[in-house]
Every structure is written in C-alpha cells, then in structure tokens.
Amino acid sequence: MSAFDSKSDMEKLSHINYLPYKEQAIWFLNSFWSQGPKFGEDAAAREDVWTFHKTSVQLDKSKGEAGNELNEFDAHRLIEKCDSALTVQKMRQVLKEIDVDFNKMVSLSEFMIYKFGVDWHLLVNAPQGCDMGAINEAQAGLDNANKMLQVAISAAEKAKDDHAASKLAEEKSKEEEVNSARAAEDSKKAEIVLAEAKEQAEGALKELQEQEDAFKKKLDDLEATGNDDSLGVVKRNKAKAELAMAKAEDPMPLRMAKIHQEAAVRKVTKATVKAGAATAAAETAAKLAIEARIASEKAAVEASAAAKAAEAAIPDAEKAFADAEAILEEVKAKNSGSGEGNLWYIDRELEEAKRYLPKSKFAAAQAAAAAAKQQAASPMK
C-alpha cells in the first residue's frame, strides 16, 4: 500500500486539489473515463474538462498554469463563464457547496465535482495506474513537437518582420532617391542663379568703370581748361567752377552705376551662399540615397534568407508532429484501458499546437500525421 492509499479520503482530496490545473484535469479524466460521466464515450464532456482547465488558468492571474485553485471572486467568474444560467444567489450557494475541503478556495477538481455531479470519494480512490514510461515517451514527443513548432513560428515571424523591414527599406531608398534628385535639381538651379548674378555683377562693374572713367576724363578736361593760360579768363574760371562742382558731388549716372554695382555684389553674395547650401544638400542627399540603397539591398537579402529559413523550419515541425502522433498512437495501442486521461490530454495538446503551424503547410502536416498514424497502427493489428 502506497503512502497515498493510506491517507483518508479528505487528505487524498487535499492532495489532488494541490496539483496544478492540468494534472487535476487528467486525474479527473482518468477517474471517470469509464464510469460516471464516462469521458471515454463523450467527446463533448472531455472538451468541457479542457475548457474548464484553460479558463481556470486564464482567471488565475498570479500563477497561471502553475496554479491549482481560485479565490472566491475568480471561482465566481469561472462559474459565470461555464454556467451562465445560475442566479447570483444560487451561485453563492454553489460556491459554498463546491468548497469540499472548506479552505475558502475552489480547486479545479472541486469545480468539476460540482459540474459533473460526481461522488468525490470515487474521484480520490479511482485508480490512476498506467505505464508512465510510455506516457513520458508520448509527452517527450509532444514537447519536441512544441519545440519545433516554436522554431517554425519564430522563423515565420522573423520572415514576416524582415519582409516588412525590407519593404520599408525599399520605400526609404526610393524616397531618398527622389530627395537626391530634387536636391540635385535645386543645386543646379542655384548654380544658374549664381551664374546670372555674377554676369549681372560683371555688367554692373563694367558700367561703373565706364562711368568712373568718363567722370575722371571730365574732371581732367575741366582741370586742363582751368589751367590753360592760352584761354580767356572767363573760360578758365568757368572750367574751374564746374570742376569744383563736379568734385563736390558724383553725377547721376555714376551714382546709379555705384548703386547697381553694390546691388549686384549683394546678389552674388546671396546666390553664392544659396548655391553652396544647395550643393551641400545635394551631396548629403546623394550620400543618403546610396546608404538607403545599400540598406535596402541588405534588407532584401536578409528577408530572402529569413523566408528560406522559415520555409525550411516548416517541414521539421511537421515531421515532429507526425512523429509525436505516431508515438502517441503506439502508446494508445499498448496501454488500452489505462491512463486514458493522460493520453487524451497529450493528443488534445498536440491538436491545439497544430493550430499554430504555418497555414501554408498545414494540409501537408495533416497528411503526414495521418500516414504516420496508419503506419504506427499497422503492426498492432
């Protein structure tokens, strides 16, 4: 007799209540596989046990899968989710009835005792015997399938992310090319404006030089006339007076030429600054365009590699699932009538995990699994 068998029924229940949710669900299935709810004959009832287990895990925010029982508030929510027909008053009464061990907590086992209306004494004393070596072998197959599934999912997610990154890099490259072309065009226009400004400045400078030369010649002529003793006094004095007046103020043409020349210089200065900035911007834009193109090409290579890796991971995951199902079918055939809850749970978790296989290869995975099942079952006939 084992230490567990020597315990009282209440002590046994307390032991079961402290098992994680999944183990409680398996214990319950094993206990009533062929009696009471007869889970072996009722697929919907088995699915209910699965739902109660997963709902309890969702409600148990602190422990999740590692938890074993819910407080009154969360137990209330479990009943609400799984038996919405109950009134609040009835629900409170049910909570008191469910708490078989009176610890003000509701385990998954206690909830299912209520839900399926079974005798809890049968639950704690039902045999759980099965070939744990075979069960562990099937569980190892499931664990490996889940591991390969995560590899495939991670590869698929990376391929998706890298593809998105590649598209963004491509768009960025195109954007930078447009910016580079626009900057080059702006630089070209700025150079044209600068060239025109320089041309105008040269014209203004030439005009100024001509006006200064003409003015100097006038002054020289007036001075020569004023100092020419061969001329009459009146003519010499008139020339001297005009010379004095000319020196006192620049003539209008010369003043205008100076204004035009100064404006032209300012325009050249401004155009030079703009042209320099435009050239620098064009060079920067060209550099960014090159960098963006290189990044785009690199991203495309990475996306292609990720896609190949994702594609390669799918068959490995499919094979792992097929192998796990083959092992499970073999264990089922060898262990008929014992540990049925354990085996059903492995099968159910395998089916649940298969939902997350990349869809593009899911049909092939199903076909491979079916073939593996058939091959595993053949020697048993």
C-alpha positions as CSV (number, residue, x, y, z in Angstrom):
1,M,0.0,0.0,0.0
2,S,1.4,3.4,-1.0
3,A,1.5,6.4,1.3
4,F,-1.3,8.0,-0.7
5,D,-3.6,4.9,-0.3
6,S,-3.2,5.1,3.5
7,K,-4.5,8.6,3.7
8,S,-8.1,9.5,4.5
9,D,-10.4,10.5,1.6
10,M,-10.3,14.1,2.7
11,E,-6.5,14.0,2.8
12,K,-6.4,12.5,-0.7
13,L,-8.7,15.2,-2.0
14,S,-6.5,17.9,-0.4
15,H,-3.5,16.3,-2.2
16,I,-5.4,16.3,-5.6
17,N,-6.5,19.9,-5.0
18,Y,-2.9,21.0,-4.7
19,L,-2.0,19.5,-8.1
20,P,-1.6,22.0,-11.0
21,Y,-4.8,22.5,-13.0
22,K,-3.7,20.3,-15.9
23,E,-2.8,17.4,-13.5
24,Q,-6.2,17.8,-11.8
25,A,-7.9,17.6,-15.2
26,I,-6.0,14.5,-16.1
27,W,-6.8,12.8,-12.8
28,F,-10.4,13.6,-13.2
29,L,-10.5,12.2,-16.7
30,N,-8.7,9.0,-15.6
31,S,-11.1,8.6,-12.7
32,F,-14.2,8.8,-14.8
33,W,-13.1,7.5,-18.2
34,S,-15.4,4.6,-18.0
35,Q,-17.7,5.4,-15.0
36,G,-19.8,8.4,-14.0
37,P,-19.6,11.0,-16.9
38,K,-17.8,8.3,-18.9
39,F,-15.4,10.6,-20.7
40,G,-14.2,7.8,-22.9
41,E,-17.6,7.9,-24.7
42,D,-18.3,11.6,-24.5
43,A,-16.0,13.9,-26.6
44,A,-18.0,17.0,-25.7
45,A,-17.5,16.3,-22.0
46,R,-13.8,15.8,-22.5
47,E,-13.7,19.1,-24.3
48,D,-15.5,20.7,-21.3
49,V,-12.7,19.5,-19.0
50,W,-10.2,21.1,-21.3
51,T,-12.2,24.3,-21.3
52,F,-12.5,24.4,-17.5
53,H,-8.8,23.9,-17.2
54,K,-7.8,26.6,-19.7
55,T,-10.4,29.0,-18.2
56,S,-9.0,28.5,-14.7
57,V,-5.5,29.2,-16.0
58,Q,-6.8,32.5,-17.6
59,L,-8.5,33.5,-14.4
60,D,-5.5,32.7,-12.2
61,K,-3.5,35.8,-13.0
62,S,-0.9,35.2,-10.3
63,K,0.1,31.6,-11.1
64,G,-1.4,30.6,-14.4
65,E,-0.7,27.0,-15.4
66,A,1.2,26.5,-12.2
67,G,-1.9,27.4,-10.1
68,N,-4.3,24.9,-8.6
69,E,-7.3,26.8,-7.1
70,L,-9.2,30.0,-7.5
71,N,-10.3,32.5,-4.8
72,E,-14.0,33.1,-4.4
73,F,-14.1,36.1,-6.8
74,D,-12.4,34.2,-9.6
75,A,-14.3,31.0,-8.9
76,H,-17.5,33.1,-9.2
77,R,-16.2,34.2,-12.6
78,L,-15.5,30.6,-13.6
79,I,-19.0,29.5,-12.7
80,E,-20.3,32.6,-14.6
81,K,-18.3,31.7,-17.7
82,C,-19.2,28.0,-17.6
83,D,-22.7,28.0,-16.2
84,S,-24.3,31.4,-17.0
85,A,-27.8,30.1,-16.2
86,L,-27.1,30.4,-12.4
87,T,-28.5,33.3,-10.5
88,V,-26.2,35.3,-8.2
89,Q,-27.9,33.8,-5.1
90,K,-27.6,30.3,-6.4
91,M,-24.0,30.9,-7.4
92,R,-23.1,31.9,-3.9
93,Q,-24.8,28.7,-2.6
94,V,-22.9,26.7,-5.2
95,L,-19.6,28.2,-4.1
96,K,-20.2,27.0,-0.6
97,E,-21.1,23.6,-1.8
98,I,-18.1,23.3,-4.2
99,D,-15.5,24.1,-1.5
100,V,-15.4,20.5,-0.3
101,D,-12.3,21.0,1.9
102,F,-13.6,24.3,3.3
103,N,-10.5,26.3,2.7
104,K,-12.4,29.2,1.0
105,M,-10.7,28.4,-2.3
106,V,-12.1,26.4,-5.2
107,S,-9.8,24.0,-7.0
108,L,-10.5,22.7,-10.5
109,S,-11.3,19.3,-9.1
110,E,-13.9,20.8,-6.7
111,F,-15.5,22.8,-9.5
112,M,-15.7,19.7,-11.7
113,I,-17.1,17.6,-8.8
114,Y,-20.0,20.1,-8.8
115,K,-20.2,20.5,-12.6
116,F,-20.4,16.8,-13.4
117,G,-22.2,15.8,-10.2
118,V,-19.8,13.0,-9.2
119,D,-19.0,11.5,-5.8
120,W,-15.7,12.9,-4.8
121,H,-14.9,9.8,-2.9
122,L,-14.8,7.9,-6.2
123,L,-12.5,10.6,-7.6
124,V,-9.9,10.3,-4.9
125,N,-9.9,6.5,-4.9
126,A,-10.1,5.8,-8.6
127,P,-7.0,4.0,-9.9
128,Q,-4.6,6.1,-11.9
129,G,-2.3,3.3,-12.9
130,C,-0.7,3.5,-16.4
131,D,2.7,2.9,-18.0
132,M,4.4,6.2,-17.1
133,G,7.4,5.3,-19.2
134,A,5.1,5.2,-22.2
135,I,3.3,8.3,-21.2
136,N,6.6,10.1,-20.7
137,E,7.7,8.9,-24.2
138,A,4.5,10.4,-25.7
139,Q,4.9,13.6,-23.7
140,A,8.5,13.8,-24.9
141,G,7.2,13.6,-28.5
142,L,4.7,16.4,-27.8
143,D,7.4,18.5,-26.1
144,N,9.7,18.1,-29.1
145,A,6.8,18.9,-31.5
146,N,6.1,22.1,-29.5
147,K,9.8,23.0,-29.6
148,M,10.0,22.6,-33.3
149,L,6.7,24.5,-33.6
150,Q,8.2,27.4,-31.7
151,V,11.2,27.3,-34.1
152,A,8.9,27.4,-37.1
153,I,6.8,30.2,-35.6
154,S,9.8,32.2,-34.7
155,A,11.2,31.7,-38.2
156,A,7.9,32.7,-39.7
157,E,7.6,35.8,-37.5
158,K,11.2,36.8,-38.4
159,A,10.5,36.2,-42.1
160,K,7.4,38.4,-41.8
161,D,9.3,41.1,-39.8
162,D,12.3,41.0,-42.2
163,H,9.9,41.2,-45.2
164,A,8.2,44.3,-43.7
165,A,11.7,45.8,-42.9
166,S,12.7,45.1,-46.5
167,K,9.7,46.9,-47.9
168,L,10.3,49.9,-45.6
169,A,13.9,50.0,-46.6
170,E,12.9,49.8,-50.3
171,E,10.4,52.7,-49.8
172,K,13.1,54.6,-47.9
173,S,15.6,54.1,-50.7
174,K,13.1,55.3,-53.3
175,E,12.3,58.3,-51.1
176,E,16.0,59.2,-50.7
177,E,16.5,58.8,-54.5
178,V,13.6,61.3,-55.0
179,N,15.1,63.6,-52.4
180,S,18.5,63.3,-54.0
181,A,17.2,64.1,-57.5
182,R,15.2,67.1,-56.1
183,A,18.3,68.3,-54.2
184,A,20.4,68.0,-57.4
185,E,17.9,69.9,-59.3
186,D,17.8,72.6,-56.6
187,S,21.6,72.8,-56.7
188,K,21.5,73.1,-60.5
189,K,19.0,76.0,-60.3
190,A,21.1,77.7,-57.6
191,E,24.2,77.5,-59.8
192,I,22.2,79.0,-62.7
193,V,21.0,81.9,-60.4
194,L,24.6,82.3,-59.2
195,A,25.9,82.5,-62.8
196,E,23.3,85.0,-63.7
197,A,24.1,87.1,-60.6
198,K,27.8,87.0,-61.5
199,E,27.1,88.1,-65.0
200,Q,24.9,91.0,-63.8
201,A,27.7,91.9,-61.3
202,E,30.2,91.9,-64.1
203,G,27.9,94.1,-66.2
204,A,27.4,96.5,-63.2
205,L,31.1,96.6,-62.6
206,K,31.8,97.4,-66.2
207,E,29.2,100.1,-66.2
208,L,30.7,101.6,-63.0
209,Q,34.1,101.5,-64.5
210,E,32.9,103.3,-67.7
211,Q,31.1,106.0,-65.6
212,E,34.2,106.4,-63.4
213,D,36.4,106.7,-66.5
214,A,34.0,109.2,-68.1
215,F,33.9,111.3,-64.9
216,K,37.6,111.2,-64.5
217,K,38.0,112.3,-68.1
218,K,35.6,115.2,-67.4
219,L,37.5,116.3,-64.3
220,D,40.8,116.1,-66.2
221,D,39.4,118.1,-69.1
222,L,37.9,120.8,-66.8
223,E,41.2,121.0,-64.8
224,A,43.2,121.3,-68.1
225,T,40.9,124.0,-69.3
226,G,41.1,125.9,-66.0
227,N,44.9,125.8,-66.1
228,D,45.2,126.7,-69.8
229,D,46.7,130.2,-69.9
230,S,46.1,130.4,-73.6
231,L,42.4,130.6,-72.9
232,G,40.5,133.7,-71.7
233,V,40.0,134.3,-68.0
234,V,36.2,133.8,-68.2
235,K,36.5,130.4,-69.8
236,R,39.2,129.3,-67.4
237,N,37.2,130.4,-64.3
238,K,34.1,128.7,-65.7
239,A,36.0,125.5,-66.0
240,K,37.4,125.8,-62.5
241,A,33.9,126.4,-61.1
242,E,32.5,123.4,-62.9
243,L,35.4,121.3,-61.7
244,A,34.7,122.3,-58.1
245,M,31.1,121.5,-58.5
246,A,31.9,118.1,-60.1
247,K,34.2,117.2,-57.3
248,A,31.7,118.1,-54.7
249,E,29.1,115.5,-55.9
250,D,29.1,112.4,-58.1
251,P,27.0,112.9,-61.2
252,M,23.7,110.9,-61.5
253,P,25.0,108.3,-64.0
254,L,27.9,107.5,-61.7
255,R,25.7,107.3,-58.6
256,M,23.3,104.9,-60.3
257,A,26.2,102.8,-61.5
258,K,27.5,102.5,-58.0
259,I,24.1,101.6,-56.7
260,H,23.7,98.9,-59.4
261,Q,27.1,97.5,-58.7
262,E,26.6,97.3,-54.9
263,A,23.2,95.6,-55.5
264,A,24.9,93.1,-57.9
265,V,27.5,92.3,-55.3
266,R,24.9,91.6,-52.7
267,K,23.0,89.4,-55.1
268,V,26.2,87.5,-55.9
269,T,26.9,87.0,-52.2
270,K,23.4,85.8,-51.5
271,A,23.4,83.5,-54.5
272,T,26.8,82.1,-53.5
273,V,25.5,81.2,-50.1
274,K,22.4,79.5,-51.5
275,A,24.4,77.7,-54.2
276,G,26.8,76.4,-51.5
277,A,24.0,75.2,-49.3
278,A,22.2,73.6,-52.3
279,T,25.4,71.8,-53.3
280,A,26.0,70.6,-49.7
281,A,22.3,69.4,-49.5
282,A,22.7,67.6,-52.8
283,E,25.8,65.9,-51.7
284,T,24.2,64.9,-48.4
285,A,21.1,63.7,-50.3
286,A,23.2,61.7,-52.7
287,K,25.0,60.1,-49.8
288,L,21.8,59.2,-48.0
289,A,20.4,57.8,-51.2
290,I,23.4,55.5,-51.6
291,E,23.2,54.4,-48.0
292,A,19.5,53.8,-48.3
293,R,20.0,51.7,-51.4
294,I,22.7,49.6,-49.7
295,A,20.4,49.2,-46.7
296,S,17.5,48.2,-49.0
297,E,19.7,45.6,-50.7
298,K,20.9,44.2,-47.4
299,A,17.3,44.1,-46.0
300,A,16.2,42.3,-49.2
301,V,19.0,39.7,-48.7
302,E,18.1,39.2,-45.1
303,A,14.4,38.9,-45.9
304,S,15.1,36.3,-48.5
305,A,17.3,34.3,-46.1
306,A,14.6,34.6,-43.4
307,A,12.0,33.4,-45.8
308,K,14.1,30.4,-46.7
309,A,14.8,29.6,-43.1
310,A,11.0,29.8,-42.3
311,E,10.2,27.5,-45.2
312,A,12.9,25.1,-44.1
313,A,11.6,25.1,-40.5
314,I,8.1,24.1,-41.5
315,P,8.9,20.5,-42.7
316,D,10.9,19.9,-39.5
317,A,7.9,21.0,-37.4
318,E,5.6,18.9,-39.5
319,K,7.8,15.8,-39.0
320,A,8.0,16.4,-35.3
321,F,4.2,16.5,-35.1
322,A,3.9,13.4,-37.3
323,D,6.5,11.6,-35.1
324,A,4.7,12.7,-31.9
325,E,1.3,11.5,-33.2
326,A,2.9,8.2,-34.3
327,I,4.4,7.6,-30.8
328,L,1.0,8.6,-29.2
329,E,-0.9,6.1,-31.4
330,E,1.6,3.4,-30.5
331,V,1.3,4.2,-26.8
332,K,-2.5,4.2,-27.0
333,A,-2.5,0.7,-28.6
334,K,-0.2,-0.7,-25.9
335,N,-1.9,1.0,-23.0
336,S,-5.6,0.5,-23.8
337,G,-7.7,0.8,-20.7
338,S,-5.2,2.7,-18.5
339,G,-4.0,6.3,-18.3
340,E,-6.6,7.3,-20.9
341,G,-6.9,10.8,-19.5
342,N,-3.1,11.3,-19.8
343,L,-3.1,10.1,-23.4
344,W,-6.2,12.1,-24.4
345,Y,-4.5,15.2,-22.9
346,I,-1.3,14.7,-24.9
347,D,-3.5,14.2,-28.0
348,R,-5.5,17.3,-27.3
349,E,-2.4,19.4,-26.7
350,L,-1.0,18.1,-29.9
351,E,-4.1,19.1,-31.8
352,E,-4.1,22.5,-30.1
353,A,-0.4,23.1,-31.0
354,K,-1.1,22.1,-34.6
355,R,-3.4,25.1,-35.0
356,Y,-0.3,27.3,-34.9
357,L,1.6,25.6,-37.6
358,P,2.2,27.9,-40.6
359,K,-1.0,27.6,-42.7
360,S,0.8,27.3,-46.0
361,K,2.0,23.8,-45.0
362,F,-0.9,22.7,-42.7
363,A,-2.5,20.4,-45.1
364,A,0.8,18.6,-45.7
365,A,1.3,18.3,-41.9
366,Q,-2.1,16.7,-41.6
367,A,-1.5,14.2,-44.4
368,A,1.9,13.3,-42.9
369,A,0.4,12.8,-39.5
370,A,-2.4,10.6,-40.9
371,A,0.2,8.5,-42.7
372,A,2.3,8.2,-39.5
373,K,-0.8,7.1,-37.5
374,Q,-1.7,4.5,-40.0
375,Q,1.9,3.1,-40.1
376,A,2.1,3.0,-36.3
377,A,-1.2,1.2,-36.0
378,S,-0.5,-1.4,-38.7
379,P,1.8,-3.7,-36.6
380,M,-0.8,-3.8,-33.8
381,K,-3.5,-5.5,-35.9
